[in-house]
């Protein structure tokens, strides 16, 4: 069976255009409590549960455990699947800013007019109704960390959003999650005479911007209000990087760029998340000692340029070294500019990571790195009712996602062959 993501995408669009706008169930049915039975339920925060049950009411999980241990009321709508897992989390994407049509009006993931624009907010460009959002949701992805793409030294901010397909404000968990920085080839320009043209120039520009932010903070604290500076959106964003409330998401693939990121973090006492890290196996000890998490490159990314040393086994090596990490779909310039993180994790599972660690890399581990584990990432009482239901092992290529729940609301899974 040919299940290429691009072929499935266009079949999905042809068969389920109505679902981009309309919910899978009627409003009164969506408000009903739900009893979700799974032949195997994976809470992720605890051991798997054969013959498991998840109860949902008012958008929250009210029970997770063996079905035989719980009797629920008759007002529950009953749903059954072979495998039930938490809603999947894509730890780094541009979906919603990079759209299906690949035309200027739906390509807002990268502003190329200046090398440093930390003040750009992802939420101002995110389109929750783009068909790509519904497409990734149909595979079980309920939360994405999306925003400005690698490609400029500081391309803008990111956000954490659920794939509800409502409004940007209503769907968002964190409107300003991180600030995207790119080192190496992605952070330098190929235009003659434009800065930064080299790695050392890029690092010097970053340091200078952080020093400006420190000076801005000093002036803001002056007792004489007349001597305080006017508001500066760029400086305000860099201040959040300095105080750790909005970490820098630093894309760095080559080992020298990874080390530059760690050096910068130590110099300014920054909170950072390493993104990409194709050369991570070459500097595992240094990454572990620094204590920063990694959002690893897509397992099946193309190995060229700065990514020439990537490996499908890097996820397993990070786990072996005790480095916290998540797996991403990432960004590439070809249509439709999105991967399906479920498939990326599935390949990593087969390349030494194993099923449960791969599942954690796109659920609870991702939620922890993104700072949203209090709401999503695992099946626990009190958390948001975000779940993905499958007719078999989620990482088997022929398995289908049957249904997706977000905040207790049901959406369709993949479309079957007509």
FENJO-V540298 format. One line per field, one symbol per residue. phi: phi as a letter, one per 20 degrees, with the letter a starting at -180 (. if undefined). burial: b if it has 16 or more other C-alpha atoms within 10 Angstrom, else e. A space follows every 10 residues. Layout:
phi->???
burial->???
//
This chain:
phi->.ecfgfffgf fgffecgfff deffcfgfff effcddecgb ddfmfbfgcf lebcdcblmc edbcrfffec ddffffedcc bfcccfgfce fabcgndedf fldgfccdeb edfbfcbfff dfffdfdfef gfffffffeo edccecqfef qcgcepddbd beefmecgff eeecfcebde ccdmffddee egneeedcff ffffffffff ffffffffff effeffefff gcgfffffff ffenfcfeed fbdfgfffff fffffffdle eccednlgeg ffcgffffff nefcdfgggd gfeblfefef bfefgfffff emefbcdcem bceefembdd fgffffffff dofnffffff fccffffffe mcffdcobeb fnegedbcdc erggeefefd eeacdclnee cfefefgf
burial->eeeebeebbe bbbeebeebb eebbeeeeeb ebbbbbbbbb bbbbeeebbb bbbbbbbbbb bbbbbbbeee eeeeeeeeeb bbbbbbbbbb bbbbbbbbbb eeeeebbbbb beeebbbbbb bbbebbbbbb bbbbbbbbbb bbbbbbbbbb bbbbbbbbbb bbbbbbebee bbbbbbbbbb bbbbbbbbbe eeeebbbebe ebbebbeebb eebbebbeeb eeeeeeeeee eeebbbbbbb bbeeebbbbb bbbbbbbbeb bbebbeeeeb bbbbbbbbbb beebeebbee ebbbbbbbbb beeeebbebb bbbbbbbbbe eebbbbbbbb bbeeebbbbb bbbbbbbbbb bbbbbebbbb bbbbbbbbbb eebebbbbbb eebbbbbbbb bbbbbebeeb bbbbbbbbbb bbbbbeee
//
